[in-house]
């Protein structure tokens, strides 16, 4: 199994450097090496992370920092959100082992996204994901430390990777699955035209309506060609609406 087959761990707006360091340690324990940090509260590098990492950064865990969650997952073909609550979104809900299976079915970059220590993932972040990963924790006390949440998945990954032949990984070749960046561009294009057409009413329902639309699109597992086709159709409708307005004014 090569590094390109391994999922990327994404920490969305993490707060404590200690948790980032212990996350890196947990990752490397089970062979995961790519860590992305989106909008860390205390910035990066963080001196508090190093002692808790037990040398994981020097031993192989590579950290990339992004200004936003959207940027951190823009190039991913498949994204799984770790959350204790399904949030009422129509997405596959899997355990850690199920998340590993989903990752191994993909042919483009994959990511597992974890929320911050105080609030977990925001609904808008979960809406960007293809599936939800949750653990069978005590419902009366479901709060996990950030690195503990990461190590549950990392252990499932390490267990699967160590069982030779259980997962063959993605087949070689070029996939046409749309990247997260392409999907986000499509969302924003469509939502802009809907806003111009007065679709979002009442205004206070706009965030919910937007998330519902994005969830529906993501379930479709769009290809790059489908994204381009749809954006072309949206553009044509917008241009056509403008021509019709001009004719009426004439």
C-alpha positions in Angstrom: 0.0 0.0 0.0 1.5 3.3 -1.1 1.2 6.7 0.6 -1.2 7.9 -2.1 -3.7 5.2 -1.1 -3.8 6.4 2.5 -6.5 8.8 3.6 -5.6 12.4 4.7 -6.5 13.4 8.2 -8.1 16.9 8.3 -8.5 18.9 11.6 -11.2 21.6 11.1 -10.4 24.7 13.2 -8.5 22.8 16.0 -7.9 24.8 19.1 -5.1 23.2 21.2 -1.6 22.6 20.0 -1.4 19.6 22.4 -4.3 17.9 20.5 -2.6 18.5 17.2 0.6 16.9 18.4 -1.2 13.9 19.9 -3.2 13.5 16.7 0.1 13.3 14.7 1.4 10.6 17.2 -1.8 8.6 16.8 -1.7 8.8 13.0 1.9 7.6 12.8 1.2 4.7 15.2 -0.9 3.3 12.4 0.9 4.4 9.3 -0.9 7.6 8.4 1.3 10.5 7.5 -0.6 13.4 5.9 -2.2 15.9 8.3 -4.1 19.0 7.1 -5.0 21.7 9.6 -7.7 24.2 8.6 -7.7 27.6 10.4 -6.0 26.5 13.7 -7.1 28.9 16.4 -3.5 29.4 17.8 -1.8 29.3 14.4 1.0 27.0 13.2 3.6 26.0 14.0 2.5 25.6 17.7 5.2 24.9 20.3 2.7 23.0 22.4 2.3 20.4 19.7 5.8 19.0 19.6 6.0 17.4 23.1 2.7 15.6 22.6 3.7 14.3 19.2 6.5 12.2 20.6 8.6 13.0 17.6 5.9 12.1 15.0 6.5 15.3 13.0 10.2 14.4 12.5 9.4 10.8 11.9 7.1 11.2 9.0 3.9 13.1 9.7 3.7 16.1 7.2 1.5 19.1 8.1 -0.1 21.5 5.7 -2.1 24.5 7.0 -5.0 26.0 5.2 -7.1 29.1 5.8 -10.4 27.3 5.6 -12.0 23.9 5.7 -13.1 24.3 2.1 -9.5 24.9 1.0 -8.3 21.9 3.0 -10.5 19.5 1.2 -10.7 21.2 -2.2 -8.6 18.6 -4.1 -10.2 15.5 -2.5 -12.4 13.1 -4.4 -14.1 11.6 -1.4 -14.6 13.1 2.1 -15.8 11.5 5.3 -16.9 13.6 8.3 -16.4 12.3 11.8 -19.3 13.3 14.0 -21.4 11.9 16.8 -24.6 13.1 15.3 -25.9 12.4 11.8 -27.3 16.0 11.7 -30.4 14.9 9.7 -28.5 14.8 6.5 -29.1 12.0 4.0 -25.6 10.5 3.8 -24.3 7.0 4.5 -23.4 6.6 8.1 -20.6 4.2 8.9 -18.3 3.0 11.7 -14.6 3.3 11.6 -14.3 0.0 9.8 -16.9 1.0 7.3 -15.1 4.3 6.7 -11.9 2.3 5.9 -13.8 0.2 3.4 -15.2 3.3 1.7 -11.7 4.8 1.5 -10.4 1.7 -0.2 -13.1 1.8 -2.8 -12.0 5.2 -4.1 -9.5 6.0 -6.8 -8.8 9.7 -5.9 -7.5 11.3 -2.8 -9.7 10.7 0.3 -10.0 12.6 3.6 -11.3 12.0 7.1 -12.4 15.3 8.7 -12.6 15.9 12.4 -14.1 19.0 14.1 -12.7 21.2 16.9 -12.6 20.4 20.6 -15.5 22.7 21.6 -18.1 22.2 18.9 -17.1 19.5 16.6 -17.8 20.0 12.9 -20.2 22.7 11.7 -23.2 21.6 9.6 -21.8 23.4 6.6 -18.6 21.3 6.9 -20.5 18.1 7.3 -22.5 19.1 4.2 -19.3 18.9 2.1 -18.8 15.3 3.0 -19.8 12.2 1.1 -20.4 10.1 4.3 -20.5 10.4 8.0 -18.4 8.3 10.4 -19.6 7.8 13.9 -18.5 5.5 16.8 -20.7 3.3 19.1 -19.9 5.5 22.1 -22.0 5.9 25.3 -24.9 8.2 24.3 -24.9 9.7 27.7 -21.2 10.7 27.4 -20.2 10.8 23.7 -17.4 13.4 24.0 -14.0 12.2 22.8 -10.8 14.0 22.9 -9.7 15.0 19.4 -6.8 12.7 19.2 -8.8 9.9 20.7 -11.3 10.3 17.9 -8.5 10.2 15.3 -6.9 7.1 16.8 -10.1 5.1 16.6 -10.2 5.5 12.8 -6.4 5.2 12.6 -6.5 1.8 14.4 -9.2 0.6 12.0 -7.0 1.7 9.1 -3.9 0.0 10.5 -5.8 -3.2 11.2 -7.1 -3.4 7.6 -3.7 -2.5 6.1 -2.0 -5.2 8.1 -4.3 -7.9 6.8 -2.7 -8.7 3.5 -5.3 -9.2 0.7 -8.2 -7.9 2.6 -8.2 -4.6 0.6 -6.6 -4.4 -2.8 -6.9 -0.6 -2.9 -8.0 1.5 -5.9 -7.3 0.3 -9.4 -4.7 2.1 -11.4 -5.8 4.6 -13.9 -7.3 8.1 -14.2 -10.6 8.6 -12.5 -13.1 11.2 -13.7 -14.7 11.7 -10.2 -15.1 15.4 -9.6 -12.8 16.9 -7.0 -14.1 18.8 -4.0 -12.9 22.1 -5.6 -15.0 21.4 -8.7 -18.1 20.6 -6.7 -17.7 23.7 -4.5 -17.3 25.8 -7.7 -20.5 24.2 -9.1 -22.4 24.9 -5.8 -21.4 28.5 -5.7 -22.2 29.0 -9.4 -25.7 27.5 -9.0 -26.4 29.2 -5.7 -25.4 32.6 -7.2 -28.0 32.2 -10.0 -30.6 31.0 -7.6 -30.1 34.0 -5.5 -30.4 36.3 -8.6 -33.7 34.5 -9.5 -35.1 35.1 -6.0 -35.2 31.4 -5.1 -34.0 31.7 -1.5 -37.1 32.8 0.4 -37.5 33.6 3.1 -33.9 34.8 3.5 -33.4 33.2 6.9 -33.9 29.8 5.4 -31.1 30.3 2.9 -28.4 28.3 4.9 -30.7 25.3 5.3 -31.8 25.4 1.7 -28.2 25.7 0.5 -27.1 22.7 2.6 -30.0 20.6 1.4 -29.0 21.3 -2.2 -25.4 20.5 -1.6 -26.2 17.3 0.1 -28.4 16.2 -2.8 -25.6 17.0 -5.3 -22.9 15.2 -3.3 -24.9 12.0 -3.1 -24.8 11.8 -6.9 -21.0 11.2 -6.9 -20.6 13.6 -9.9 -17.8 13.3 -12.4 -15.8 16.2 -13.7 -17.6 16.1 -17.0 -21.0 16.1 -15.3 -20.0 19.2 -13.3 -18.9 21.0 -16.5 -22.1 20.0 -18.2 -24.3 21.2 -15.3 -22.4 24.5 -15.0 -22.9 25.0 -18.8 -26.6 24.4 -18.4 -26.9 26.9 -15.5 -25.0 29.5 -17.6 -27.3 28.9 -20.5 -30.4 29.3 -18.4 -29.0 32.5 -16.9 -28.2 33.9 -20.4 -31.6 32.9 -21.7 -33.3 34.6 -18.8 -31.4 37.8 -19.7 -32.4 37.6 -23.3 -36.0 37.1 -22.4 -35.9 40.2 -20.2 -34.4 42.3 -23.0 -37.2 41.1 -25.5 -39.9 42.1 -23.0 -38.4 45.5 -22.5 -38.3 45.9 -26.4 
